[in-house]
């Protein structure tokens, strides 16, 4: 019996297998590409339960229809050896199996048991936070990380995990303290950098956020495409707030789009940033076409509502027929979606996609009618506050372009409360004040 880098039991005597498991565990928490090494380890050691269970888990993060089918052979190899492993390894395997079977509520319940029993099983606990995040359950993210804090007081990744959960629960001061603790323990902690970006964005500390990313960006080495491009996405959002549109577009071209074009998170990051740039009047040229070409297979890829909504918008902005195909496919899927998420698909994602496609096609009034009832329900579709803000910005743009100046003025004044110096918000507010004849 060996143990991994955190002291968890691993039922293998093979040094190469153990190295693959350690690469996965550390790489997963650190968002480093070495997590992929678990695939070679599992293929070379089909009898190792944990290596094969983790390999199955890796495929589930692909966030596409093929993920479960690719994961299942590894899952079956893991389950074949369960009689000879520890209770901890059995519970880990069960939690991953529940995910492969799309029994997300069971996966979460098993992960909560793991957090309370084996506090160093951090890869599974982080995956549990991912499930809760996708369900819009921020308190659930905290419920998973809080029980393991004392046992992992010197682990920077745990403080980063807590920081983001706290931020999503609007506990901004506590989130910032946890994130700085992570960075104090280890300057290269990109998830903690990410949590601080959220705090600074929410509090309108935009210039501070830009300076912070300038300071820590040199540590973003060996990261997977999501973490690398997503932190650059946050920087670009900072730049847009200050009216640095050329800088944001350059970040899109050089750092955000093109790292792993077939990956869901890279695709929605591209969609979101192009949309935000267009909403402030930037001509993005033919960039939509490249993104849409990569999203063509997504027309019936309904893994998460948050993802599907952005696929719909990106395809429609590119003028692709696939946008209408996606709406049709979603109309068939949503009423039959898994029970734990059916209302999010049916009541939020489906009408939202119709509204987003309407906006992308220039039908402002239809966009307003579809999106207005949903503005208080975005939490249900998952994603972060900062990411979901795109949908409110699209709604606001549709309001303005359809002549809804009174409602738009009210929204713009409220938004000014959390970023008083936002260039696009203040420019739009000045325009609405002029339309309403209340300019100073």
URJOUR-V889540 format. One record per helix or strand of 3 or more residues. SS is the DSSP state (H for helix, E for strand). FROM is the first residue (numbers start at 0). LEN is the number of residues. Records with the same first field share a line. If there is no record, write none. Layout:
SS = FROM-LEN ; FROM-LEN
This chain:
H = 14-16 ; 32-12 ; 48-12 ; 65-15 ; 81-3 ; 86-14 ; 103-14 ; 121-13 ; 137-11 ; 149-3 ; 155-13 ; 171-14 ; 189-13 ; 205-14 ; 224-17 ; 244-12 ; 263-16 ; 286-14 ; 304-13 ; 321-13 ; 338-22 ; 363-9 ; 377-4 ; 384-17 ; 404-12 ; 422-13
